[in-house]
Structures are given as structure tokens and as C-alpha cells.
Amino acid sequence: MELATPVNNSYPNQNEISIIKRKWERYLMVGIDEIREASCELSNGALKLYLYLCENVDGYVFWLSPKDVQAKYNMSKSTFDRAKAELIQKGYLSQEGRKIKFYCNKKDCNDNLEKLIEKLNTLGGRLEAENPSLFQKYYDDFEK
């Protein structure tokens, strides 16, 4: 196999690296910018869980198995739990009950959150206009 010649000039402290991959291996389908952002802000365990989730194609739905993640990425149950909590806290995961949405790019999650807030504000305004006492009860419960 003939290797390509470097396109850019290099510096004395640099080494030329040639990437050799098998054509049939599975690859992550995620943008370089997303990987870089995640690797800069996530702990080791959270990054492993992020990469595990990135193994799936867009729109794929499955039942997340902590034991599978733990076995594939050599992590303990407590590390898995901390990693999942971190991905939620940092906006890569959103959870409602047993349903979780994973965002390779947390900006997508934040965009969805802004739309949800907008809808809630609209609904709150309608409820306040139609039933002020019920609105006040929900508002008071929310503030607690």
C-alpha cells in the first residue's frame, strides 16, 4: 500500500502518522467538533459513556444496559451512574422517566430545551388567563 505524501509542512518535533484501518470495521459517526468538545469537558467515565452512545446511528432506539457499557468500557456501576448523571447535567442526555434522549451535540439539547420553555410559557399564560387560581397553585408548587 502506497502512503500519501504530507500536504502541510511539518516541524522538527512532529512525527508523520499514517492511519491504517480495516475497511469492514465499525466507525463512530459523529462530528470531530462534537468529539473534541466532549473530550474537553467530560470526565473519563462520562466520555466513555458518550462514545458508547455515539456507536449508534441517528434515530436508533434501544434499551440501555449498564452492564453492557461496564463490560465494553471496563467501568464500575458507580462510574456508570456518575457518568450518566454528568451527561444529564452537561446537556448531552435528557431524561423523562425511563426515556432518555442522547445528543452528540449538546447544543441540540439546549435548542430543544428553549423550545420547551417557550411552549411552557405559552401554556402558562393561557392557564393564567383561563384559571388564575389553578395557575397560582401550580406556580407556588413549582417555586417550592
C-alpha positions as CSV (number, residue, x, y, z in Angstrom):
1,M,0.0,0.0,0.0
2,E,1.4,3.4,-1.0
3,L,1.0,6.1,1.6
4,A,0.1,9.7,0.7
5,T,2.7,12.4,0.9
6,P,2.1,15.0,3.7
7,V,0.2,18.1,2.4
8,N,1.4,20.5,5.0
9,N,4.9,21.3,6.2
10,S,6.0,19.9,9.5
11,Y,8.1,21.0,12.4
12,P,11.1,19.0,13.8
13,N,9.2,17.9,16.9
14,Q,6.4,16.4,14.8
15,N,6.1,12.8,13.5
16,E,4.2,11.8,10.4
17,I,1.4,9.4,11.3
18,S,-0.3,7.2,8.7
19,I,-3.7,5.8,9.7
20,I,-4.4,2.2,8.8
21,K,-7.9,0.9,9.3
22,R,-9.7,-2.2,8.1
23,K,-12.5,-1.3,5.7
24,W,-15.0,-3.5,7.4
25,E,-14.6,-2.2,11.0
26,R,-17.4,-0.2,12.5
27,Y,-16.8,3.5,12.9
28,L,-18.3,6.2,15.0
29,M,-20.5,8.6,13.1
30,V,-20.0,11.8,15.0
31,G,-18.5,15.1,14.1
32,I,-14.9,15.9,15.0
33,D,-16.1,19.2,16.7
34,E,-18.5,17.2,18.9
35,I,-15.8,14.7,19.9
36,R,-13.4,17.5,20.8
37,E,-15.9,19.4,22.8
38,A,-17.0,16.3,24.7
39,S,-13.4,15.2,25.4
40,C,-12.5,18.7,26.8
41,E,-15.4,18.9,29.2
42,L,-16.3,15.3,30.2
43,S,-14.7,13.1,32.8
44,N,-13.1,9.9,31.7
45,G,-16.2,7.8,32.6
46,A,-18.6,10.2,31.0
47,L,-16.6,10.3,27.9
48,K,-16.7,6.5,27.7
49,L,-20.4,6.5,28.0
50,Y,-20.6,9.3,25.4
51,L,-18.6,7.2,23.0
52,Y,-20.7,4.1,23.7
53,L,-23.8,6.1,22.8
54,C,-22.2,7.6,19.7
55,E,-21.8,4.0,18.3
56,N,-25.4,4.1,17.3
57,V,-27.0,5.7,14.2
58,D,-29.3,8.7,14.4
59,G,-32.8,7.7,15.3
60,Y,-31.9,4.3,16.7
61,V,-33.8,3.3,19.9
62,F,-32.6,0.7,22.3
63,W,-32.7,-0.3,26.0
64,L,-29.5,1.0,27.6
65,S,-27.8,-1.8,29.6
66,P,-25.4,-0.5,32.3
67,K,-23.8,-4.0,32.3
68,D,-23.0,-3.8,28.6
69,V,-21.4,-0.4,28.9
70,Q,-19.5,-1.5,32.0
71,A,-18.2,-4.6,30.2
72,K,-17.2,-2.8,27.0
73,Y,-15.5,0.1,28.6
74,N,-14.2,-1.5,31.8
75,M,-16.1,0.7,34.3
76,S,-17.8,0.0,37.6
77,K,-21.5,0.5,38.3
78,S,-20.8,3.6,40.3
79,T,-18.7,5.1,37.5
80,F,-21.5,4.4,35.1
81,D,-24.0,6.1,37.4
82,R,-21.8,9.2,37.8
83,A,-21.2,9.3,34.0
84,K,-24.9,9.2,33.3
85,A,-25.6,11.9,35.8
86,E,-22.8,14.0,34.3
87,L,-24.1,13.7,30.8
88,I,-27.5,14.8,32.0
89,Q,-26.1,17.7,34.0
90,K,-23.9,18.9,31.0
91,G,-26.8,18.6,28.5
92,Y,-25.9,15.5,26.5
93,L,-28.7,13.5,27.9
94,S,-32.3,14.5,28.7
95,Q,-34.4,12.1,30.7
96,E,-38.2,11.8,31.3
97,G,-39.0,8.7,33.3
98,R,-37.4,5.7,31.6
99,K,-37.0,7.5,28.3
100,I,-33.6,9.2,27.6
101,K,-32.6,11.2,24.6
102,F,-28.9,11.4,23.7
103,Y,-27.4,14.4,21.9
104,C,-24.0,14.1,20.4
105,N,-24.0,17.9,20.2
106,K,-25.4,19.3,23.4
107,K,-26.5,22.4,21.5
108,D,-29.3,20.3,20.0
109,C,-30.5,19.5,23.6
110,N,-30.3,23.2,24.6
111,D,-32.3,24.2,21.4
112,N,-35.0,21.7,22.4
113,L,-35.0,22.9,25.9
114,E,-35.5,26.5,24.7
115,K,-38.5,25.4,22.6
116,L,-39.9,23.5,25.6
117,I,-39.6,26.6,27.8
118,E,-41.3,28.7,25.1
119,K,-44.2,26.2,25.0
120,L,-44.5,26.1,28.8
121,N,-44.6,29.9,28.9
122,T,-47.3,29.9,26.3
123,L,-49.3,27.3,28.2
124,G,-48.7,29.1,31.5
125,G,-50.0,32.3,30.0
126,R,-53.2,30.6,28.7
127,L,-53.7,28.8,32.1
128,E,-53.3,32.1,33.9
129,A,-55.8,33.8,31.7
130,E,-58.4,30.9,31.9
131,N,-58.0,29.8,35.5
132,P,-55.9,32.2,37.6
133,S,-56.3,30.2,40.9
134,L,-55.1,26.9,39.3
135,F,-52.2,28.8,37.7
136,Q,-51.2,30.2,41.1
137,K,-51.4,26.8,42.7
138,Y,-49.0,25.3,40.0
139,Y,-46.7,28.3,40.2
140,D,-46.5,28.0,44.0
141,D,-45.8,24.3,43.8
142,F,-43.1,24.9,41.2
143,E,-41.4,27.6,43.4
144,K,-41.0,25.1,46.3
